[in-house]
């Protein structure tokens, strides 16, 4: 006899049956709870103790799954999650999926056995994978047993999500750079299968189009979504010729910082000879010289909010996370130096 049988007998969903019997703090309507309990008694079903432990929140850990432990984007999110966890007496465990959908699925399967109170998944969704259905099934089963799931990325999975406005932020950055007098652009981005990079690339292109501008095909370089990718992207641009490039947009700050290093290696001064802009506003964006123009994502606040959502006992759906353009010395106003 299984919980599925009880749910079918009571005429409710598996998740509702689990919450009614396992003691979840999510409210179940009294009439549904009574039907579930009556069905369980009729069928002789006894709740599973481990499911009750998850549902009642008796476990003391929350799990955070990130794409890259070395990227400050994720460490900033982790700092917010940790702050929220400490406030509620919980411990954060972190696993690294290394931008691999297969590894992400394996991690989630392992986490189900460890019964954390919540699972938070931070990182770009990967398009065209064959693990999506299996990942949803694993997370649904975990959630049906009383666990909480929150995703930080795109609104792609059927769980509460903090959806970062990557497309809108990149669009606004392109318009802001055009307003500063930039006309000849290059762009460094990852493969379009990485949804975050795809959204930022297309958003930036949209913004340029609104300003009557474009990026030539041979000035749009696909590289790794890392600092090393930024270095390689500028090296490739240098091989093709940098003389007609006024500014480089990199799809994240780590790529942009790598691009600045490679520009110096090529004998160009970032912010003076060629502007550079990124996306995320990680701490290093202020530490590099010149300070990096970027799009601010409130990363620590996102981590804090993600765990608060997970522990709230309420369903939130997709919650939009606004971004903000921040212009610094790496993209000085060219209207002051460009002849009319």
Secondary structure as GFF3:
##gff-version 3
##sequence-region A 1 340
A	DSSP	alpha_helix	3	10	.	.	.	ID=ss1
A	DSSP	alpha_helix	14	22	.	.	.	ID=ss2
A	DSSP	alpha_helix	30	43	.	.	.	ID=ss3
A	DSSP	alpha_helix	49	55	.	.	.	ID=ss4
A	DSSP	beta_strand	61	66	.	.	.	ID=ss5
A	DSSP	alpha_helix	72	87	.	.	.	ID=ss6
A	DSSP	beta_strand	91	96	.	.	.	ID=ss7
A	DSSP	alpha_helix	101	114	.	.	.	ID=ss8
A	DSSP	beta_strand	118	122	.	.	.	ID=ss9
A	DSSP	alpha_helix	132	144	.	.	.	ID=ss10
A	DSSP	beta_strand	148	153	.	.	.	ID=ss11
A	DSSP	beta_strand	160	164	.	.	.	ID=ss12
A	DSSP	alpha_helix	166	179	.	.	.	ID=ss13
A	DSSP	beta_strand	185	189	.	.	.	ID=ss14
A	DSSP	alpha_helix	195	210	.	.	.	ID=ss15
A	DSSP	three_ten_helix	217	219	.	.	.	ID=ss16
A	DSSP	beta_strand	220	222	.	.	.	ID=ss17
A	DSSP	alpha_helix	227	240	.	.	.	ID=ss18
A	DSSP	beta_strand	247	250	.	.	.	ID=ss19
A	DSSP	alpha_helix	253	265	.	.	.	ID=ss20
A	DSSP	beta_strand	275	277	.	.	.	ID=ss21
A	DSSP	alpha_helix	284	287	.	.	.	ID=ss22
A	DSSP	beta_strand	294	297	.	.	.	ID=ss23
A	DSSP	alpha_helix	299	311	.	.	.	ID=ss24
A	DSSP	beta_strand	318	321	.	.	.	ID=ss25
A	DSSP	beta_strand	323	326	.	.	.	ID=ss26
A	DSSP	three_ten_helix	329	331	.	.	.	ID=ss27
A	DSSP	three_ten_helix	334	336	.	.	.	ID=ss28
###
